[in-house]
Amino acid sequence: MDHDVTRNEARNRYELRLDGEVVGIADFVMDGDVMVLPHTVIDPDRRGQGLGDLLVAGVLADAHERGNTVDPQCWFVREYLHRHPDAAGTP
């Protein structure tokens, strides 16, 4: 599965693309160095394929690379961090 997670500054969101098609998004709000993640969405026709995990992993990796702390207000991001505590990292 050819995928990438990119940060769309103009829309304050991350986008998960499969073969160039946006199939998931994660909204973000910056509060200083804190990245608040209030909402994630995967295309309903694509759910159940692990795409949410790919999206959140990409978002967290980028946040860590930028030196941001993450405030996981989205239930899915909190669940992901519960299942993958090593992904929380510290900037």
Secondary structure, 3 states (H helix, E strand, C coil): CCEEEEEEHHHCEEEEEECCEEEEEEEEEEECCEEEEEEEEECHHHCCCCHHHHHHHHHHHHHHHHCCEEEECCHHHHHHHHHCHHHCCCC
